[in-house]
Structure formats: structure tokens, C-alpha cells
Amino acid sequence: MPADNEPLWPAGVVPLVGADGEEDREHLEAWCRRFAEECEASAAGSDLEDSEAFLHPTHSNRLLVINSEGEAKILRSCADQWRAKAIGAGVGTMTVVVLVAWLLLRGSTGGSDILTFNEVSHGSHEQEMQGRIQASEAMKQRESWESIYRYMHPTRTVDSTNNASDWSTPLTTATTPTTTPTTPTTTPTTPTTTKGPTARPSVTPPVASYANNYVSNNPLRIPVYPQRSQNYFIIIGDWGKAGGPGTCQFAVAGKLKSFVENQKKAGKNLLFIASVGDNFYWTGVTPEIPWLAIYGNHDFGEHDPYAFCPHVFPNTFVGSQAYSGSQLNKERNPKRPDSTRSFWMPDYNYHYEIPEANVEVIALDTNAKIDPNQIAGNAKARGLADALCGGRDVSQNFLEALAKAGEALVLERAKLSTATTILMIQHYPGWCPRALFENALPPERRGKVRLICAYGHVHDQKCVVKGPQGCMDVLSGGGGGCCGPKVNLAGFTAVHLDDAGGAWVDVESPAVRMEKDTCSW
């Protein structure tokens, strides 16, 4: 249960938009606290004591309770249970009053006709009362659902003619046309039914395939110094931390700031920072420096549950394809503040070209490649997200569709790219598709492309694979966000371009890496 002065929303998140947004937010927070207090009190001493409760996305008077094993239950609020008891007591009292009146009338008149009349009258009255109660409860349920839906999607309208339990009609939202490097293919499938909490009916069917949609030709207009060797970029991973920033994050950030300042004094230009996953969302991102990012396993979960089932709660559409990830660009997530534009993630897979520097970044989502239980960090977080999506098969199928779209992007860029230095970022060691890319290169390009694979997940800083051109595979997961009590080797990676079209990698020098076990989490 949060403390009275502790916000219910993550830092940097603006849950409501509009002139009355702050007032509405405070009202909603107060309501949420009362709701949590009721259920916390009712759960004390029960088998729910070690569980964690969340507001159900489609029933405002229900809680979604996830235990430490990831198992989910739906509970009615205590107030809702008392309300039902009060209604039952009221109906019972009214029945007693009518019965007493009937007995008095019967005793004074002895009329069997009056007995028949009162039986009919009492039966019809009870039916009327039950009908009114049901209609009132249905109206409350609908109003509550609409309130939650408008809160989650303040820019959309709700069709009041639809039944509260049927929200399958697609919503229309304005989107900006974008370049589509791959051919969109959408094959609707039937959502799978699973046991546990019932997810909100999908706005659109789950995807069977995924299309990458984005603009690729230096949309951030990253400046490039004329001499290629005057430019460099940085790689960092696993720098996000729940409740951060932490001491190790501060230490790595201080070292990074000093490094950039020293490079600037030497006449060098920082092109961008590549983030290989487990991010801060947009909190703490320096706005003047572009960040090119991808999702890691900890970027999914209860704080961004619809990232791997956007068809359930879409923020926007591109054609018929829904988007709902909180870290995606503002065009995909309108709730992102304008000040976060430099934190660049136009899609789960994308590429970014900087022709002036002869550099290209290929960003891939490989979250389907690992054990599904690692996604979201723990069983409870994954269980909640799966429940809201409609089952693990729904969310996992989406991740697999992303992985296939990423592989298609790798093949496409191998054939079409002209850059001599290519950085390929994804989150996990062992899953860089180097062979897939190099085998698809045109014959005239083979041996002439400097491909650097970078990833995190393991909280260390080292060169994993070395070749004739230097470090080829870089582990750069020492950003300081995880894990305690000490990070093994914290730091970041610097990649310096040269005038011959190549690059050299610095991942292990004292300039970019802290000494072993000196960074407390």
C-alpha cells in the first residue's frame, strides 16, 4: 500500500490530459487509495496476505490480485460487497413489512380475494425492485468502465450505444503517415481463451505477423563533423532502475558526463547514445543528445502491460496495426511528453541511417528468443501482464511476430544498406544475427562492412568476440541499474569512427569502465 505522500504513477508519466487533468488525477488517486485500504484490510490474515493487488482494467470495482507465483484472481471491493449486502437487507426488510401488512389486512377482513391481490402485488413489486437494482448496477458498471477507458485514452470517444461488455468495434485515431521499410501483412486470428482474469475484449484481433513502420533517414537531424574521425557514439545498457536513480546510476552517469566533456575538448562530436535495453523509459534522458533504444526484458511487465498486446489497449494505429508501448515515440504513444523526442524508439524493430557519417544502426527486438519467464523480470509481473493481455500465448505470439519482423529487417538492410559501419543492437548475449546479415550481403560488399553487435542483459562491460578489425561483439550491460549489492563491472562503451570507413571500440579501458566491485547498486 503506498504511503500517503507517495505518488501512484511512475515519474515522468502524465496520466490525464486537459485543463482539469491534475484535479481529476488527485481525485482518482484518493479513490484508489481508499479502494486499496479496503482490500488490504480484508486480505489481512487471509491467503492473500502475500499477494499484490492492482486495479482491474475493465471493472473499476474489482481488483486483480497476483500472488508471488504469478497466479491471478479477481476480487470484488469491500465496499462493493457491503453494497450488495445492504441491498439484500433492504429487500428483506421490505418483504417483512409487506407480509406484516398483509397479515393485518387479512385479520381485519378475512378476505381471500385480498390474499390473492397482495400475493400478486408483492411479486410484481419485488420483480420491479430487482429490475431497478440490476439496471442501476449495469449503469454503474458501464459508467465505471467508461471512466477508466477515458482515463487511459483521453483523446478518444466511447460509443454510448455499445453494450459495456462488447467493445470490439475498432476506434479511429489520426496517425501521421510513415515510411514502411517492410511490406505490412496482417492476418487476423481468433483470441485464445485462458483461465484466470478475463481481459478486456480486444479492439482488434491479435497479430499473426508484424510490420515495422518508421522513418529511417536521420529524422533527428543528428549533426556530423566533416572529418569522420571526429565523430563517435556511445553504447550503454541495463541502466534503468525501479525507484531510481540509484548510486551506481549516478556513478556511471558522472563518468559518462566527464568522458563526453573530455571528448568535446579534444574536438570530437557525440553522434548518439545507443541503449541496448532495460531502460529508464524517458525519465532522466538528456534531451540534447539522441538516444536510440530497444526493449529489454525488464521493459515489459505491469508498468507497460499492453506493450506486447497492443490490440487490447491501443494508443494509435498505423493502418490496422495497433501500438501501445509506453517507450515508443510520441507518434505511437501520444502521452509521451514533447521534451522526450530525442529518446528514439519509432518501433520495436527499426534502422537509423546517418549517411553523412557512413553509419547505420539496426535495432532489433529479440525478447521472444529467451525463456518467457524472464520477460518482465519475475513471475508476478509477467502473470499480471499476461492476464491483462488474455493469456501468455497472446503476449508470447506477439513477441514471436516481432522477432520474425526483426529477422526480415536484417535481411533487408543487408541487401540495401550502403553504410561501412553498422551497429546492430538487441538485448541478449548470443542472439546477434551476425551470420544472417553477413550471408545476405551482396558479393561486392562482403568483407567491407564493419559490423558491431552490442547487447546487455548481463551486467558487465567487456569485449566478447574479437576479430581482425578489433572488437566485434560488445557486452555493455553495466549501466548501473541492476543488480545489488554491487555491479560487477559498470560503465559504457565508446565507438570511435575512423577516416577509412571503419571504427574502433573501447569497452574495457579505465576511461569507460569502472574498477571491479566499486559501484554499489
C-alpha positions in Angstrom: 0.0 0.0 0.0 1.6 3.3 -1.0 2.3 5.9 1.7 0.0 9.0 1.8 2.6 11.2 0.2 3.8 8.6 -2.3 2.5 9.0 -5.9 0.7 6.1 -7.6 2.2 6.9 -11.0 5.8 6.4 -12.2 7.9 9.6 -12.5 7.5 11.3 -15.9 4.1 9.8 -16.6 1.2 12.2 -17.2 -1.9 10.0 -16.8 -4.5 12.7 -17.6 -4.6 15.4 -20.2 -6.6 18.6 -20.2 -7.4 21.6 -18.1 -8.9 19.5 -15.3 -6.3 16.8 -15.6 -4.5 17.5 -12.3 -7.7 17.8 -10.3 -9.0 14.6 -11.8 -5.8 12.8 -11.1 -5.8 13.8 -7.5 -9.4 12.6 -7.2 -8.6 9.3 -8.8 -5.6 8.8 -6.6 -7.6 9.4 -3.5 -10.2 6.9 -4.7 -7.5 4.3 -5.5 -6.1 4.7 -2.0 -9.5 4.1 -0.3 -10.0 1.1 -2.6 -6.6 -0.3 -1.7 -7.1 0.3 2.0 -10.4 -1.6 2.0 -9.0 -4.6 0.2 -5.8 -4.6 2.2 -7.8 -4.7 5.4 -10.0 -7.5 4.1 -7.0 -9.5 2.9 -5.1 -9.3 6.3 -4.8 -12.7 7.8 -6.1 -14.5 4.7 -4.3 -16.4 1.9 -4.0 -13.1 0.0 -1.7 -11.5 2.5 1.5 -12.1 0.4 -0.2 -11.0 -2.8 -0.2 -7.7 -4.7 -3.3 -6.0 -5.9 -3.9 -3.8 -9.0 -7.0 -2.1 -10.3 -8.7 -4.2 -12.9 -8.5 -2.5 -16.3 -12.2 -3.2 -17.3 -14.0 -3.3 -13.9 -13.4 -0.3 -11.7 -15.0 -2.1 -8.7 -12.7 -5.1 -9.0 -9.1 -5.8 -8.0 -6.7 -8.0 -10.0 -4.6 -9.9 -7.3 -1.3 -11.6 -8.3 0.4 -13.8 -5.9 4.2 -14.5 -5.8 3.8 -17.4 -8.2 2.2 -15.2 -10.8 -1.3 -16.7 -10.3 -4.2 -14.3 -10.7 -7.6 -13.8 -9.1 -10.4 -11.2 -9.4 -11.9 -9.9 -6.2 -14.8 -7.5 -5.6 -14.0 -4.5 -3.4 -15.1 -4.5 0.2 -17.4 -1.5 -0.5 -19.0 -3.4 -3.3 -19.6 -6.4 -1.1 -21.2 -4.2 1.6 -23.3 -2.5 -1.0 -24.7 -5.9 -2.1 -25.4 -6.9 1.5 -27.2 -3.6 2.1 -29.4 -4.1 -1.0 -30.2 -7.7 0.2 -31.1 -6.4 3.7 -33.3 -3.7 2.2 -35.2 -6.1 0.1 -35.6 -8.5 3.1 -36.9 -5.6 5.3 -39.4 -4.6 2.6 -40.6 -8.2 2.3 -41.2 -8.4 6.1 -43.1 -5.1 6.1 -45.4 -6.2 3.2 -46.0 -9.5 4.9 -47.0 -7.9 8.2 -49.3 -5.5 6.4 -50.9 -8.4 4.6 -51.5 -10.3 7.9 -53.1 -7.3 9.5 -55.4 -6.8 6.4 -56.2 -10.5 6.3 -57.1 -10.5 10.1 -59.4 -7.5 9.7 -61.2 -8.6 6.5 -60.7 -12.3 6.3 -60.9 -11.9 2.6 -59.3 -14.5 0.4 -59.6 -12.0 -2.5 -57.2 -9.6 -0.7 -54.8 -12.5 -0.2 -54.7 -13.1 -3.9 -54.3 -9.4 -4.6 -51.4 -8.9 -2.1 -49.6 -12.0 -3.4 -49.7 -10.6 -7.0 -48.8 -7.1 -5.7 -45.9 -8.3 -3.7 -44.5 -10.5 -6.5 -44.7 -7.7 -9.1 -43.2 -5.2 -6.7 -40.2 -7.5 -5.9 -39.6 -8.0 -9.6 -39.7 -4.3 -10.2 -37.2 -3.7 -7.4 -34.9 -6.4 -8.7 -35.1 -4.9 -12.2 -34.3 -1.5 -10.9 -31.3 -2.9 -8.9 -30.0 -4.7 -12.0 -30.4 -1.7 -14.2 -28.6 0.5 -11.6 -25.7 -1.9 -11.3 -25.4 -2.2 -15.1 -25.4 1.6 -15.4 -22.7 1.9 -12.6 -20.6 -0.8 -14.3 -20.8 1.0 -17.7 -20.1 4.4 -16.2 -17.1 2.9 -14.3 -15.7 1.2 -17.4 -16.2 4.4 -19.5 -14.4 6.4 -16.8 -11.4 4.1 -16.7 -11.3 3.9 -20.5 -11.5 7.7 -20.9 -8.8 8.0 -18.3 -6.5 5.6 -20.2 -7.4 7.1 -23.6 -8.4 10.8 -23.1 -8.2 11.6 -26.8 -10.9 9.0 -27.9 -14.6 8.9 -27.7 -16.7 6.0 -26.5 -19.8 4.9 -28.4 -22.6 5.1 -25.8 -24.8 2.7 -27.9 -22.4 -0.2 -27.3 -23.0 -2.6 -24.5 -20.5 -2.3 -21.7 -19.4 -5.9 -22.3 -18.9 -5.5 -26.0 -16.1 -3.1 -27.1 -14.9 -4.9 -30.2 -15.7 -2.0 -32.5 -12.4 -0.5 -33.8 -11.7 3.0 -32.6 -10.4 5.6 -35.1 -7.4 7.7 -34.3 -5.4 10.1 -36.5 -1.9 8.9 -37.3 0.9 10.5 -39.3 1.9 8.5 -42.4 5.4 7.0 -42.0 7.8 5.2 -44.3 7.3 1.4 -44.1 10.6 -0.4 -44.8 8.8 -3.8 -44.9 5.6 -4.8 -46.5 2.7 -4.8 -44.0 0.9 -8.1 -43.7 -1.9 -8.5 -41.1 -3.7 -11.9 -40.7 -6.4 -11.7 -38.1 -6.6 -14.6 -35.7 -9.1 -15.6 -33.0 -8.0 -14.6 -29.5 -7.3 -17.6 -27.3 -9.3 -18.1 -24.2 -7.4 -18.8 -21.0 -8.2 -19.4 -17.3 -7.8 -16.6 -14.8 -8.7 -12.9 -15.1 -10.8 -12.0 -18.1 -9.0 -9.4 -20.3 -11.0 -6.6 -21.9 -12.3 -7.6 -25.3 -9.8 -6.7 -28.0 -10.2 -3.6 -30.1 -8.6 -5.5 -33.0 -7.6 -9.2 -33.4 -4.1 -10.2 -32.2 -1.5 -10.1 -35.0 -0.1 -13.2 -36.7 2.6 -11.1 -38.4 4.1 -7.7 -37.7 5.2 -4.8 -40.0 7.9 -2.4 -39.0 6.8 1.2 -39.5 9.2 4.2 -39.2 11.2 6.9 -40.8 14.9 6.0 -41.2 17.0 8.7 -42.9 18.3 10.7 -39.9 14.9 12.1 -38.8 16.5 13.7 -35.7 18.9 15.6 -37.9 21.9 14.4 -35.9 24.8 16.8 -36.8 28.0 15.2 -38.2 31.5 16.8 -38.1 33.1 16.9 -41.6 36.1 14.7 -40.7 34.7 11.2 -40.0 37.3 10.5 -37.3 36.0 13.5 -35.3 32.7 11.6 -34.6 31.9 8.8 -32.1 28.9 7.2 -30.4 28.3 5.5 -27.1 26.6 2.2 -26.1 25.0 1.6 -22.7 22.6 -1.0 -21.3 20.7 -2.0 -18.2 20.7 1.5 -16.8 17.1 1.7 -15.7 16.1 1.1 -12.1 12.7 0.9 -10.4 12.6 3.8 -7.9 15.8 5.2 -9.4 18.1 6.9 -9.8 20.5 4.9 -7.6 24.0 5.4 -6.5 25.5 3.2 -9.2 23.5 5.0 -11.9 24.8 8.3 -10.6 28.4 7.0 -10.7 28.1 5.7 -14.3 26.3 9.0 -15.4 29.1 11.0 -13.8 31.8 9.0 -15.6 29.9 9.3 -18.9 29.5 13.1 -18.5 33.2 13.5 -17.8 34.1 11.4 -20.8 31.8 13.4 -23.2 33.3 16.7 -21.8 36.9 15.4 -22.4 36.0 14.3 -25.9 34.4 17.7 -26.7 37.6 19.4 -25.5 39.5 17.1 -27.9 37.3 18.4 -30.8 35.1 15.2 -31.1 31.4 15.1 -31.7 29.0 12.6 -30.0 26.5 11.4 -32.6 24.1 9.4 -30.3 23.8 7.0 -27.4 22.6 3.5 -28.2 20.6 1.9 -25.4 20.5 -1.9 -25.6 17.5 -2.3 -23.3 16.3 -2.3 -19.6 15.8 1.4 -19.9 14.6 4.3 -17.8 11.7 4.9 -20.1 12.2 8.6 -20.7 13.0 9.7 -17.2 16.4 11.2 -16.9 17.2 11.2 -20.6 19.3 14.2 -21.6 17.2 15.9 -24.2 20.0 17.4 -26.4 21.7 14.0 -27.0 19.8 11.5 -29.2 19.2 8.1 -27.6 18.4 5.2 -30.0 16.8 2.5 -27.8 15.2 -1.0 -27.9 13.1 -3.0 -25.4 14.8 -5.4 -22.9 13.1 -8.0 -20.7 12.6 -5.6 -17.8 10.9 -3.0 -20.1 7.8 -5.2 -20.2 5.6 -6.0 -17.3 3.0 -4.4 -15.0 4.1 -0.8 -15.8 3.8 -1.3 -19.5 1.5 -4.4 -19.7 0.0 -3.7 -23.2 3.4 -3.3 -24.9 3.2 -6.9 -26.0 -0.6 -7.0 -26.7 -1.4 -3.5 -28.2 -4.6 -4.8 -29.8 -6.1 -4.8 -26.3 -5.4 -1.2 -25.4 -4.1 0.6 -28.5 -2.7 4.1 -28.3 -2.5 4.6 -32.0 -2.8 2.7 -35.3 -0.8 2.5 -38.5 -3.2 1.0 -40.9 -4.8 -1.8 -39.0 -1.7 -2.4 -36.8 -2.1 -1.2 -33.2 0.6 0.3 -30.9 0.6 0.6 -27.2 4.2 0.6 -25.8 5.0 3.4 -23.4 8.6 3.8 -24.6 7.6 4.2 -28.3 7.8 7.6 -29.9 5.1 10.2 -29.4 3.6 9.2 -32.8 2.9 5.8 -31.3 2.3 6.9 -27.7 0.7 10.4 -27.6 1.1 10.5 -23.8 4.9 10.9 -24.1 6.0 14.5 -23.3 7.3 16.6 -26.1 10.6 17.0 -24.2 11.4 13.3 -24.7 11.6 13.4 -28.5 15.3 12.6 -28.5 14.6 9.2 -26.8 14.1 7.5 -30.1 12.1 4.3 -30.5 9.8 4.6 -33.5 9.0 0.8 -33.5 10.2 -2.4 -31.8 12.4 -3.0 -34.8 13.9 -0.2 -36.9 17.0 1.1 -38.5 18.5 4.6 -38.4 20.7 6.0 -41.2 23.3 8.7 -40.8 24.6 8.9 -44.4 27.0 11.9 -43.6 28.9 9.7 -41.2 28.5 6.5 -43.2 26.9 4.9 -40.2 23.7 2.8 -39.7 22.0 1.4 -36.6 19.8 -1.7 -36.8 17.7 -2.1 -33.7 16.0 -5.5 -33.0 13.5 -6.9 -30.6 14.7 -10.4 -29.6 12.6 -10.9 -26.5 10.9 -14.0 -27.9 14.3 -15.7 -28.0 14.7 -16.2 -24.3 12.9 -18.1 -21.5 9.4 -16.5 -21.3 9.6 -16.4 -17.5 12.5 -13.8 -17.7 10.2 -11.3 -19.5 9.1 -8.6 -17.1 11.6 -9.7 -14.5 9.6 -12.0 -12.3 6.5 -14.3 -12.3 4.2 -11.9 -10.6 4.9 -9.1 -13.2 4.6 -11.4 -16.1 1.5 -13.0 -14.7 -0.2 -9.7 -14.4 0.7 -8.6 -17.9 -0.3 -11.9 -19.4 -3.7 -11.8 -17.5 -4.4 -8.3 -18.9 -3.5 -9.5 -22.4 -5.7 -12.5 -22.3 -3.1 -15.2 -21.7 0.5 -15.9 -22.1 0.0 -17.4 -25.6 -1.3 -14.0 -26.7 1.6 -11.9 -25.5 4.2 -14.6 -26.5 2.8 -14.8 -30.0 3.2 -11.0 -30.3 6.9 -11.2 -29.2 7.4 -14.0 -31.8 5.9 -11.9 -34.5 8.3 -9.0 -33.5 11.3 -11.4 -33.7 10.3 -12.5 -37.2 9.8 -8.9 -38.4 13.3 -8.2 -37.0 14.9 -11.0 -38.9 13.2 -9.7 -42.1 14.6 -6.3 -41.4 18.2 -7.8 -41.0 17.9 -9.4 -44.4 16.5 -6.3 -46.0 19.3 -4.0 -44.6 22.0 -6.4 -45.6 20.8 -6.1 -49.2 20.0 -2.3 -49.2 22.4 -0.6 -46.8 25.4 1.3 -48.1 27.0 2.2 -44.7 30.5 1.0 -44.0 29.9 0.9 -40.2 26.8 -0.8 -38.9 25.8 -1.1 -35.2 23.3 -3.9 -34.5 21.7 -3.6 -31.1 19.5 -6.1 -29.2 19.3 -7.0 -25.6 20.7 -10.6 -25.1 24.1 -12.2 -25.4 24.2 -14.9 -28.1 21.3 -13.6 -30.2 23.0 -11.1 -32.5 22.1 -12.3 -36.1 25.6 -11.6 -37.5 25.6 -14.6 -39.7 22.2 -13.9 -41.1 23.3 -10.4 -42.0 26.7 -11.2 -43.5 25.5 -14.1 -45.5 22.9 -11.9 -47.1 25.3 -9.1 -48.1 25.9 -8.6 -51.9 29.2 -10.1 -53.0 30.7 -6.7 -53.7 30.0 -5.7 -50.0 31.4 -8.7 -48.3 34.5 -8.0 -46.2 33.9 -4.2 -46.5 31.3 -3.7 -43.7 32.4 -3.1 -40.1 29.5 -4.8 -38.2 29.5 -4.3 -34.4 27.0 -6.3 -32.3 26.1 -4.8 -29.0 23.9 -6.1 -26.2 23.4 -6.1 -22.4 21.3 -8.2 -20.0 24.4 -9.4 -18.2 25.6 -6.6 -16.0 29.2 -6.4 -17.2 31.5 -4.5 -19.6 33.7 -6.5 -21.9 34.6 -7.4 -25.5 33.1 -10.9 -26.1 34.3 -11.6 -29.7 37.4 -10.1 -31.3 38.3 -10.2 -34.9 40.8 -8.7 -37.4 39.1 -5.3 -37.2 39.0 -5.3 -33.4 36.1 -5.9 -31.0 33.1 -7.4 -32.9 30.7 -8.3 -30.1 30.3 -5.9 -27.2 28.7 -6.7 -23.8 27.7 -3.4 -22.4 25.2 -4.1 -19.6 27.0 -2.2 -16.8 24.8 1.0 -16.9 24.2 0.7 -13.1 20.5 0.0 -13.0 20.9 -3.6 -11.8 21.8 -5.5 -9.6 22.8 -5.4 -6.0 24.6 -5.1 -3.8 27.4 -4.4 -6.3 27.6 -4.3 -10.1 30.5 -6.5 -11.4 32.0 -4.1 -13.9 30.0 -0.9 -14.5 30.4 1.6 -17.3 29.6 2.1 -21.0 31.2 1.6 -24.4 32.6 4.2 -26.8 32.9 3.6 -30.6 35.2 5.9 -32.5 34.9 6.3 -36.2 38.0 6.4 -38.4 38.6 8.1 -41.8 38.9 4.8 -43.6 35.2 3.9 -43.1 35.7 1.7 -40.1 35.6 2.1 -36.3 37.4 1.0 -33.1 35.7 0.0 -29.9 36.7 1.0 -26.3 34.8 -1.1 -23.8 37.5 -2.1 -21.2 39.7 0.9 -20.7 39.6 3.0 -17.4 38.1 5.8 -19.5 34.8 4.0 -19.9 34.8 1.2 -17.3 34.9 1.5 -13.5 37.0 -0.8 -11.4 35.6 -4.1 -10.3 33.0 -4.0 -7.5 33.4 -0.3 -6.9 29.8 0.6 -8.0 27.2 0.0 -5.3 23.7 -0.5 -6.7 
